[in-house]
């Protein structure tokens, strides 16, 4: 198995809820390549800038945390014009956590004044230290976090 990695996907809260209910991850408007970068055992955290896709009202919370279950990426036809790629994920019970109090602590945010810039591509790899900071803010206990680490 390859080294465990930690990811943040930027997705509206409403879409995160759909993924959690279905046990899947979908990022970057259903693109395959970002999901193929992930491996079984990797951790995916969702950051939701808004509650609804296209809504300008800020939500700005980490909204889900899960473990990638297998190495396969699959495609699902949602409509004749939209067939996004997905991965199966086991989501943990977490609480939404505002990013605001964490900005100064997160290493992947280089420019603390323009912190939203870090999320512009829809998916990013983060360090284990940043994962732990976010996981604690989402009310995961230390023993739960340790069980996730391979």
NORRAUR-V172996 format. One record per residue. RES is the residue in three letters. PHI is phi in whole degrees, -180 to 180 (none if undefined). OMEGA is omega in radians with two decimals (999 if undefined). Layout:
RES_PHI_OMEGA ; RES_PHI_OMEGA
This chain:
UNK_none_3.11 ; UNK_-75_3.13 ; UNK_-65_-3.14 ; UNK_-63_3.11 ; UNK_-124_-3.08 ; UNK_-125_-3.01 ; UNK_-129_2.94 ; UNK_-122_3.03 ; UNK_-107_3.13 ; UNK_-97_-3.02 ; UNK_-147_3.10 ; UNK_-61_3.13 ; UNK_-58_3.14 ; UNK_-59_3.12 ; UNK_-72_3.06 ; UNK_-60_3.14 ; UNK_-61_3.09 ; UNK_-64_3.12 ; UNK_-64_3.12 ; UNK_-62_-3.13 ; UNK_-63_-3.11 ; UNK_-95_3.14 ; UNK_69_-3.13 ; UNK_-136_3.02 ; UNK_-117_3.08 ; UNK_-145_-3.10 ; UNK_-133_3.02 ; UNK_52_3.11 ; UNK_58_3.03 ; UNK_85_-3.13 ; UNK_-69_-3.10 ; UNK_-81_-2.99 ; UNK_-56_3.12 ; UNK_-59_3.13 ; UNK_-71_3.14 ; UNK_-68_3.10 ; UNK_-72_-3.12 ; UNK_-87_3.13 ; UNK_-130_3.05 ; UNK_-53_3.13 ; UNK_94_3.07 ; UNK_-66_3.13 ; UNK_-108_3.09 ; UNK_-118_3.05 ; UNK_-114_3.06 ; UNK_-100_2.97 ; UNK_-110_-3.11 ; UNK_-114_3.11 ; UNK_-68_3.13 ; UNK_-138_3.09 ; UNK_-78_3.12 ; UNK_-113_3.10 ; UNK_-58_3.14 ; UNK_88_3.13 ; UNK_-76_-3.12 ; UNK_-87_3.13 ; UNK_-72_-3.09 ; UNK_-72_2.99 ; UNK_-110_2.96 ; UNK_53_3.13 ; UNK_-131_2.89 ; UNK_-80_-2.91 ; UNK_-122_3.09 ; UNK_-162_3.11 ; UNK_-145_-3.12 ; UNK_-150_-3.13 ; UNK_-111_3.07 ; UNK_-68_-3.00 ; UNK_-87_-3.08 ; UNK_-150_-3.08 ; UNK_-89_-3.06 ; UNK_-91_3.01 ; UNK_-109_-3.12 ; UNK_-133_-3.09 ; UNK_-113_-3.13 ; UNK_-130_3.08 ; UNK_-86_3.10 ; UNK_-89_3.05 ; UNK_-144_3.10 ; UNK_-59_-3.12 ; UNK_-102_-3.05 ; UNK_-141_3.12 ; UNK_-130_-3.08 ; UNK_-74_3.05 ; UNK_-95_-3.10 ; UNK_-143_2.98 ; UNK_-133_3.08 ; UNK_-80_-3.06 ; UNK_-137_2.98 ; UNK_-102_-3.12 ; UNK_-87_3.08 ; UNK_-98_3.08 ; UNK_-75_-3.13 ; UNK_-137_3.03 ; UNK_-109_3.05 ; UNK_-62_-3.10 ; UNK_-133_3.11 ; UNK_-63_3.10 ; UNK_-77_-3.00 ; UNK_-51_-3.12 ; UNK_-72_-3.08 ; UNK_-99_-3.01 ; UNK_-51_-3.09 ; UNK_-69_-3.10 ; UNK_-94_-3.02 ; UNK_-86_-3.07 ; UNK_-72_-3.12 ; UNK_-72_3.07 ; UNK_-91_-3.07 ; UNK_-74_-3.11 ; UNK_-103_-3.05 ; UNK_-67_3.11 ; UNK_-78_-3.13 ; UNK_-119_-3.00 ; UNK_-63_-3.14 ; UNK_-64_-3.14 ; UNK_-58_-3.12 ; UNK_-62_-3.05 ; UNK_-99_-2.96 ; UNK_-65_-3.10 ; UNK_-93_3.07 ; UNK_91_3.09 ; UNK_-151_3.05 ; UNK_-151_3.08 ; UNK_-91_3.14 ; UNK_-127_3.14 ; UNK_-79_3.06 ; UNK_-62_3.13 ; UNK_-62_3.10 ; UNK_-66_3.06 ; UNK_-56_-3.09 ; UNK_-64_3.10 ; UNK_-60_-3.13 ; UNK_-67_-3.13 ; UNK_-59_3.09 ; UNK_-63_-3.13 ; UNK_-66_3.12 ; UNK_-88_3.06 ; UNK_70_2.96 ; UNK_-84_3.11 ; UNK_-76_-3.13 ; UNK_-57_-3.14 ; UNK_-66_3.09 ; UNK_-67_3.12 ; UNK_-64_-3.13 ; UNK_-62_3.11 ; UNK_-67_3.13 ; UNK_-78_-3.06 ; UNK_-79_-3.12 ; UNK_-89_999
